[in-house]
């Protein structure tokens, strides 16, 4: 099991605002939050965690997660260090079915503006994000791969590829590359023939993938440093690369849009503070601030009514009406119950 070291803590000190360090308030007035690290977590810290620490007058400590296995490892070891963690939707549902989560206290967590389908007994939706095809213009000019068929086409678009090192999103991408309409992807995957078709198509590109990345910060580094020329990665991470001065292009067409959720692992040391923090993270204002800091899609529909997100900024948000229908909304039900089996087959494929 990895050692869970706290990266940073935020607290209200001496009435002077947010301080960084190991300063604590009264005993028990803390909460530990784990997300995906890198510029993404920096954005959450500035737009959400710091204001929450100030408003709640508690210390917010941080760590990073690599996914469901980290939550399981803490619970199995009887050493739960995280009070709140962000995970992908299939992992949230899987952990819930395993009995590994504390129930969300909806007497504390206000669900106003949150779609009903994202409100569950043991977890709740947090943000919408999209993985897009992004490419470096120094490799392709203004005409790089802009759809999945082109991503697969190494003759017309030669170059180093990067893809997400999990099965999630890759089977969907493979079918779209093979000509399956976006609206028919999950209907196709529901059949044995369709599943075989997806694996066969994925098998075509797998040997040509330079890097199967594991984390969002790694994907940004790969694109920024030119270790890949074209990559399937979070559009918010692409924006961070663009802001660093690298000439990169992307579009929402054919992007795979997913939802991350917030959960409290079973045995978390500060459950009440976890619920208070979740409530702050889901407020319309916090969601809007995050969308301004990094173009992620708010799950709270009230975010667009706060006046915080300008019309120009809204166009970079994946849930904006101009962008929403261009993307494939990932169906978590496809993965639930077979994620382990699919992951094993996927890992075998990419290791060949």
NUPAMAR-306211 format. One record per residue (C-alpha): residue in one letter; x, y, z. Coordinates in steps of 0.2 Angstrom, whole numbers, plus 5000, padded with zeros to 4 digits. Example, Ala and Ser with C-alpha at 12.3 -4.5 7.8 and 13.67 -1.06 7.14 Angstrom:
BEGIN
A506249785039/S506849955036/
END
This chain:
BEGIN
X500050005000/X500650174996/X501150305009/X499850435010/X500750595013/X499850755015/X500350885001/X499651045008/X498451115021/X497351265020/X496651355035/X496051525041/X497351595052/X497351745063/X495851825053/X497151855039/X496451735026/X497051575019/X498751515025/X499751365018/X500651255030/X500351135044/X499351255055/X497851175063/X496351245072/X495551165086/X495750975087/X494650885075/X494351045064/X495050975048/X494650875033/X495750785020/X495250795002/X496050684988/X495950724969/X496950704953/X498450814957/X499350934945/X498551094938/X496851014940/X497051004959/X497851184959/X496251244951/X495151154964/X496251224978/X496051404973/X494251414967/X493451284980/X494551224994/X495351385000/X493651475000/X492851325009/X494251325022/X493951515025/X492051495026/X492051345037/X493551395048/X494351215046/X495951155040/X495851075022/X497250945019/X497550875002/X498250714994/X498150644977/X497250484971/X497650364956/X495850294957/X494850154965/X496250044971/X496850184982/X495250194991/X495150004993/X496949994999/X496550115014/X494950025019/X495749855018/X497249915028/X496049995041/X496950155039/X495750275030/X496650435028/X495450525016/X493850605021/X493250655004/X493950594987/X493450634969/X493350474959/X492550434942/X490750384941/X490950194938/X492150184953/X490950274964/X489550154960/X490650004962/X491250064979/X489550094984/X488949924979/X490449854989/X489849935005/X491450045005/X490650215007/X489850325021/X488150385016/X487950565011/X487150665024/X485850765014/X485350865029/X487050955027/X487250935008/X486151044998/X485650964981/X484851114974/X485351124955/X486150954955/X485250834942/X484350694950/X485350564941/X486950624950/X486250614968/X486450444976/X486450374993/X488350354995/X489050484982/X488550634972/X489150714955/X490450844956/X491050894939/X490850854920/X492450834910/X492850784893/X494350694885/X494650764868/X495850734854/X497250864856/X498750884845/X500350994844/X500351114829/X502251094827/X501850914822/X500250934811/X500051124808/X498251174808/X497651004801/X497950874814/X496950724818/X495150794823/X494150634824/X494450454829/X494650384812/X496050514809/X496850464826/X496950284820/X497650334803/X499550334805/X499850344786/X498950514784/X499350574802/X501050494807/X501650544825/X501850484843/X500150444851/X499550454869/X498050364876/X497250344893/X497950194902/X496250134908/X494950034898/X493750184901/X493450284885/X494550174874/X493250054869/X492050194865/X493450284855/X493850124845/X492050104839/X491950284834/X493550254824/X492750104816/X491350214810/X489950174823/X488950334826/X489150414843/X487250384847/X487450194844/X489150164853/X488350084869/X487049994859/X488449914850/X489449874865/X487949784873/X488149644860/X489549514859/X489849554841/X490049744845/X491249704860/X492349604848/X492249734836/X492849864848/X494349754855/X494849714837/X494949904832/X495849944849/X497049804845/X497549894829/X498150054837/X498749984853/X500549934847/X500750114840/X500350204856/X501950284863/X501250314880/X499750244890/X499650384903/X498950354920/X498550524927/X497950694920/X499550784926/X500550654916/X499550684900/X499850874901/X501750844903/X501750724888/X500950854877/X501851004884/X503550914882/X503250844865/X503350664870/X501750644860/X501150734845/X499250684847/X498350624863/X496650584870/X496650684886/X495550804897/X495150964888/X495451064904/X497250994904/X497451044886/X496951214891/X498351224904/X499551164891/X498951304879/X499151434893/X500951384896/X501351444878/X501251274868/X500351294851/X499051154853/X497351124845/X495751024850/X493951014847/X492450944857/X491850834842/X491850654847/X492550694864/X492050574878/X491150664892/X491150594909/X490650644927/X491750634943/X490850614959/X491250644978/X491250514990/X491750475009/X492650315011/X491950205025/X492950235041/X493450415036/X494050505052/X493050665049/X491350625042/X490450775048/X491750895041/X491750795025/X489950825023/X490151015026/X491551015013/X490550925000/X489151055002/X490351194999/X491051114984/X489351084976/X488751264978/X488351364963/X489651494967/X491051364970/X490551274954/X490651434944/X492251484951/X493051314946/X492351334928/X493151504927/X494851444934/X494851294923/X493551254909/X492651114918/X490751074917/X489851124933/X488550994939/X487651124948/X486551214934/X486451364945/X488351404941/X487851484925/X486651604934/X487951674946/X488651804934/X490351734938/X490551644921/X490651764906/X489851724890/X491651704882/X492251594896/X490651484894/X491051434877/X492551344883/X491551244896/X491051074890/X489251084896/X488851244887/X487451214875/X488551244860/X489751104865/X488650974874/X487950874859/X489550854850/X490150734864/X489850564869/X489150554887/X489950404895/X488750274902/X489450214918/X488150064918/X489249994904/X490749964916/X489849924932/X489949734936/X491249704922/X492549844925/X493749714933/X493649594918/X493749734905/X495249804914/X496149644914/X495849614896/X496349794892/X497949784902/X498449624893/X498149704876/X499249854880/X500649754888/X500849644872/
END
